[in-house]
Amino acid sequence: VVDGGDGALSLREAVSLADATAGADRVELAPGTYTLTICDGTRASEDDDNAHGDLDHLATDTLILAPTGTTATITQQCDAASGERVLDTVDVEIWDLVVSGGDTPTDGGGIRTDSATVVGSTVSGNVAGDDGGGIFATYLDLTQSTPASNEAGGDGVDTGRHAAAITGGSVGVLHGQRSFVLQDEDGQTVESHSISAG
């Protein structure tokens, strides 16, 4: 069990231990906020050793992240210059978590994975330069979860071929709700270009 207040084991250490052991691994988080603060300061390369930036779990077995009680939050604190998502994994299950703050120039601002099961969780406030602002996954099972306020750049905001409604859109009305919308000069919605903004 990871408890940010007991000084025994950090979330990054728990994920590294899980990555090094065979079989599915369950990392239980005490309720609270876990802030990822070890940044390398550059988008030049992606590390896969879990030393800084995002949490890396690249073993082929399943990583299960769940709180011991009510919800827990994992947030990326690295600035946009660092280009770090929150979680980079092969197979993940996320239960009752909030995943936020990821900002990467590639796919999956919050989570990049081959397979994800997300239950009772919120993935919000993440940005991807390409596809999958919140989650980029080959297989995704969302159950009672909310992907919200994530942005995906597609081919780039400057190209007009993106799904970044907050950055590249304008205020409009969609389904009776005032929001940022991708729209033309007449206020008609335009097709987004991304695999998924959520």
N, C-alpha and C positions, 0 to 999 in steps of 0.2 A: 504494500500500500504506500503510495506516494503522499506524504504530508508535507506541504511547503513550510510548515512551522516547526517541525521537529529536528531539522538539520541532518537527517539520516540519509536521504536519498533524493536526488533531484529527478524531475521528470525526464530530462535528457539522459541521465544515467540509467533510469529504469528502461527507457526505450533501447539504449545500447545493450543492456543485459538481455532484453527480450530478443534483440536481433542476433545475439551470439548463441542462443540456445535453440535446440531443435524442438519442433512442435509448436502448436498455437500458444501464444503468450497473452495473459491478461494483466494489464497494468491498471490498478485501481487508484483513483485520485481522490483525496480528501476534498470536500467541497471548498471552493475558492477559485482564485484566478491564478493561472500559471502563465507568466510572461516570458517569452523567448527573447533574451537580450544579448546573446553572444553573436555579434555581427562581424562580417569580414570587411564591410565597407565598400565592396565592389561587386558589380554584376559580371565580372570577367569570366568566372567559371562557377560551376555548381559543384559543391562538395557532396559526397555520398557517404561520408564517414561519421556523420552526426556530431562533428566537432563544433560547428557553429551554424547559425541561421536556422533552417527548418529542421524538424525532427525527421531523421532518416531511419527507416526500417525496411531494408531491402532483401531480407530473407524471404523465401517463398512461403513460409508458414504465416498464419493469420496473427495480426496484432489486434488485440481487443483493448480499447480504451473506454473506461467507464468510471463514474464517480462511486464512492462508497455510500453516499447519501443522496442529497439533492444534487442539482446540476453543478458542474465545474466548467470553467472557461479556460481555453488555451488561446492566447493571443500573441501575435508576432509583433515585436516592438522595433525590429530593424527598419530603417527608413527605406524609401523607394530606391535610393542609390544602391543598396545592398541586394535588392531583388530576391527576397526570400519569401517562399510560401510558408505555411504552417506545418504541413505534414507531407512527406514524400515516402510512399510505401508501395508494396506489391499487392498486399491483401489486408484490408483493415475493416474492423467493426467498431463503430462509434456509438455509444449509448449515452443519452442525456448530457451532451456536452454542447458548449458554444465554441465554435472555431472562427476566429476573426483576425483581421489585420494583415493577412498575407498580401504580398505585392511582388509579382514575378514577371519578367519580360517574356516568359514562355507560357506553357499550359498549366492550369490548375492553381489559381491564386491561393486558395485555402488548402485544398487537398489534391495531390496528383497520385493516382493509383491505378492498378489494373482492375481491382475489384473492391467495391466499397458497399458495406451495409451500414446505413445511417438511421438510427432509431431515436425518436424523441429529442432530436438535436436541432440546433440552429447554426447554419453556416452563413455568415454575413460580413459585409465590409471588407471583402477580398477583391483583389484586382489581378487579372492575368493579361499579359500583353498579347497573347494569342487567344486560345479557346478555354472555356470552362472557368469563368471568373471565380466561382466558389469551389466547384468540384470538377475535375477532369478524370473520368474513369471509363474503362472499356465496359465494365458491368457496374451498374449502380442500382441499389435497392433502397429507396427512401420510404420510411414508414413514420408517420406522424412527425415529420421533420420540416423545417423551413429554411430553404435557401433564399436569402433576401439581400438586396443592396450590394450585390456583387457585380463586377464589370469585366467583360471580356473584350479585348481589343481587336480580335479577328485579324484582318490584314493591316491594322493600324488606324487610329482615330482620324489621322489626316487623309486617309484614302476614301473615307465614306463607307468602307466595307468593314463594319464592326458591330458590336452589340453594346457599346458603352453609352447607354442612355444618359447617365449622370454627367459624364465628361463631354460627350459629343452630341447630346440631344438638347432639347429646349422644353420649357414648360408648356404643357398641353393637357388635354383631357382624353383619357383612354378608359373605356368601360365605366364612365361616369365619375372617374376619379382624377383629380388634378395631380399631375406628376411630371417627371422628366420623361419625354417621349422622343423616339426617333421619328421625325416627321418632315414633310416637305414644306415649301413656302406657303402652301395652301392649308396647312394643318392636318394633312392626311398622313396617317402612319406609313412608314416605309419599312421594307423588309430589313431585318438585321442580318448581319453576316458573322456567324460564330456557331460553333457546335452547341454551346450553351453558355449563357451569361450566368445562370444559377450555379 
